[in-house]
């Protein structure tokens, strides 16, 4: 799958999101729908954006017992999203169930959505992981452990910060690294800690990058999008 820059559509409703998309004209985009927007608008928004030619990354981070996750993944596959997520912390059996659900729920003749296992959030620091979550070791060790579990479950995408992308690719060459926390140098990090620029993410080995507030809060979102996309694609 070819990944351009993915825009995190962190808006409160479809009206706000639609006003933002009007600034992009007829350009076909790769859009990430997170929990806030999906819980407000539901599947209808996915269908609407797919009909307009956009690709959709539905980021709900499934995390429950395997049977529940399998059933939920089956429903998400019926929406024909391009990529969706599960929490790697749920374990190999749960991730396998997610993959099986996506395969079972995909309409005949349609591509199965890619499944990305979320490792450590880009808002998580090593201190938070060690002291609050109770996972010992380094962030990179934790991310690599989760990535290995995802590979064992037959999942070929993980979500991590770009800082861990090179190590992931070294350990599991076929694994695709989807990396949020992308900012330009002049942008504020906000609540994310492990952030990088688009060109640095490319150097680190990211296969896909996700940018949100750097674009959605910009005075000229289209210009900012093109600037970040140029950094990402410039080889």
Buried (B, 14 or more C-beta within 10 A) or exposed (E): EEBBBBBBBBBEEBEBBEEBBEEBEEEEBBBBBBEEBBEBBEBEBBEEBBEEEBBBBBBBBBBBEBEBBBBBBBEBBBBBBBBBBBBBBBBBEBBBBBBBBBBBBBEEEEEEBBBBBBBBBBBBBBEBBBEEEEBEEEBBBBBBBBBBBBBEBBBBBBBBBBBBBBBBBEBBEEBBBBBBBBBBEEBEEBEBBBBBBBBBBBEBBBBBBBBBBBBBBBEEBEEBBBBBBEBBEEE
